[in-house]
């Protein structure tokens, strides 16, 4: 019974570490994509007009 509990604890720990590393990779990828835009000097932010016209 102790071996089963030990295996379950190891698998849940491994799953948590894999999930955390996947989340970290997503954050790094987004940060890297934003850093690529710094090389373009003439990019302006896109503005969406949401006010109703009169």
N, C-alpha and C positions, 0 to 999 in steps of 0.2 A: 504494500500500500504506500509506503514511503517513496518507493521508486516512481510510482505513478504520479504522486504529488510533485516530486522533484522534476519529472519530465514536463508536466503541465506548467510549472513555474518557469522552467527554462524556455519553453515554447512561447509563453505569454511575454516574457522579457525580450525574446528575439523579435517577436511581432511588434512590440512597442518601439524597439530600436529601429526596425525597418521603416515603420510609419513615420518616426521622427526624421529619419534621414531623407525620406521622400518629401516631407514638408520643407525641410531645409533646402533641398534641391530646387523646389518650386520658387522659394524666396530668392535664392541665388540667381536663378534664371531670369526672374522679373527684374532684379537689380541690375543684372548684366545688360538686359535689353534697354533699360532706362539710360545706362551709361553710354550705350551706342549712340543715342540721340544727341549727346553733347557735342559730337563732332560735326553736326549740321548747324551752322550758325544762323540760318534764316528761317527756322521753323517757328511758327506762331501757334499758340494753342487754338484749338477749334472751339468756337463759341456757338452754342445753340440758343436761339431766341425762343423763349417760352411764353412771353407776354402776349396776350391777345391784341390783335390790331383793332384800332378804333374806326 
